[in-house]
């Protein structure tokens, strides 16, 4: 099986703080962990103010299924409302190599 990286970059809505968005993201943890094929997730903030949500899935099918399920999840609406809609870029990539500590 080939792992798939889901990489979403975005900017926050004007009235959302870093702390508030981090809390909203943490509120999605149980949903994401429950999705078949979930392996790893991290959230980062660049010096340019752009955020990156980076999720590793067991394969492309798991990534696609989770993405579809997320749009129906209770936790999705609040998280999506905190993001500038026109700033979102989402892509899926095949993981070719991985190095762990």
C-alpha positions in Angstrom: 0.0 0.0 0.0 1.2 3.5 -0.8 0.6 6.2 1.8 -1.1 9.4 0.8 -0.3 12.9 2.2 -3.2 15.3 2.3 -1.8 18.8 2.4 -4.2 21.7 3.0 -2.9 25.3 3.2 -5.1 28.3 4.1 -5.4 31.6 5.9 -7.7 32.2 8.9 -10.7 34.5 8.8 -9.9 38.0 10.1 -11.5 37.5 13.6 -9.9 34.2 14.4 -6.9 34.0 16.7 -4.1 31.4 16.6 -5.3 30.0 19.9 -8.9 29.8 18.9 -8.1 28.0 15.6 -5.7 25.5 17.3 -8.5 24.7 19.8 -11.0 24.2 16.9 -8.5 21.9 15.2 -8.0 19.9 18.3 -11.7 19.4 18.5 -11.5 17.4 15.2 -9.1 14.9 16.7 -11.5 12.2 17.7 -13.2 12.4 14.3 -9.9 12.2 12.4 -8.5 9.4 14.6 -11.7 7.3 14.0 -11.2 7.4 10.2 -10.0 4.2 8.6 -6.4 4.6 7.4 -5.4 7.6 9.5 -1.7 7.5 10.4 -0.4 10.9 11.3 -1.4 14.6 11.4 0.3 17.9 12.2 -0.7 21.5 12.0 1.8 24.4 11.4 1.7 28.1 11.0 4.2 29.8 8.6 5.8 33.2 9.2 3.7 34.5 6.3 0.5 33.7 8.3 -0.5 30.7 6.1 -1.4 27.5 7.9 -0.7 23.9 6.8 -2.7 20.9 7.9 -0.7 17.8 6.9 -2.3 14.4 7.3 -0.9 11.0 6.3 -3.4 8.3 5.2 -2.7 4.7 4.5 -3.8 5.2 0.9 -5.6 7.5 -1.5 -9.0 5.8 -0.9 -8.7 6.4 2.9 -7.8 10.1 2.2 -10.8 10.6 -0.1 -13.2 8.8 2.2 -12.1 10.9 5.2 -12.4 14.1 3.2 -16.0 13.3 2.2 -16.9 12.2 5.7 -15.4 15.4 7.2 -17.8 17.6 5.3 -20.7 15.8 7.2 -19.0 15.8 10.6 -20.3 17.9 13.5 -16.8 19.4 14.0 -16.4 20.6 10.4 -18.7 23.6 10.4 -16.9 25.6 13.1 -13.5 24.8 11.7 -14.5 25.7 8.1 -16.1 29.0 9.3 -12.7 30.0 10.8 -10.9 29.7 7.5 -11.0 32.2 4.6 -12.7 30.2 1.9 -10.8 31.6 -1.0 -7.5 30.9 0.6 -7.7 27.1 0.7 -5.5 24.9 -1.4 -5.8 21.1 -0.9 -3.8 18.5 -2.6 -3.0 14.8 -2.2 0.5 13.4 -2.9 2.0 10.0 -2.9 4.5 9.5 0.0 7.7 8.2 -1.7 10.1 8.3 1.3 9.9 8.9 5.0 12.5 9.5 7.7 11.7 9.3 11.4 13.7 10.3 14.4 
